[in-house]
Amino acid sequence: MSLERVFKALLSLGISVTDAQVYIHLAIKGPKQAGNIIINKKVTKQQIHRSLQRLYNKKIILLNDEYPPEFSALPFEEVLDMLIKIKKKQALTIKKRRKKILSSWEANDE
């Protein structure tokens, strides 16, 4: 799969542009310290740190116990499966709440 298709797949599953870039960088380049991750000149170190935190919170990247710590990416197949499960769960929640959502909509329409 081309990197562009991987990038688009991540975006379609709710990952931000910067988060997708950081994930792909780690997946290709291997484990890196936060300060050694450079995406492009437009992405600041602060944005990279926030992105690493979001990806780590979503369990898409890992952090080792060494000092200084390094981040590494989970295999893309695992990430894809994880994100698909999350989207399915969100869809089921909406489906279960469908009647309440519609009745709220109709109440505001009057």
Long-range contacts (C-beta under 8 A, 24 or more apart in sequence): 3-28, 6-76, 9-80, 10-79, 10-83, 13-80, 13-83, 13-84, 13-86, 13-87, 14-83, 14-86, 14-87, 15-60, 15-83, 16-51, 16-54, 18-43, 18-47, 18-48, 18-51, 19-51, 19-54, 19-55, 21-51, 22-48, 22-51, 22-52, 22-55, 22-61, 23-55, 23-60, 23-61, 23-73, 23-79, 26-61, 26-71, 26-72, 26-73, 27-73, 27-75, 27-76, 30-72, 31-64, 31-70, 31-71, 31-72, 32-70, 32-71, 32-72, 33-68, 33-69, 33-70, 33-71, 34-69, 34-71, 35-68, 37-71, 58-82
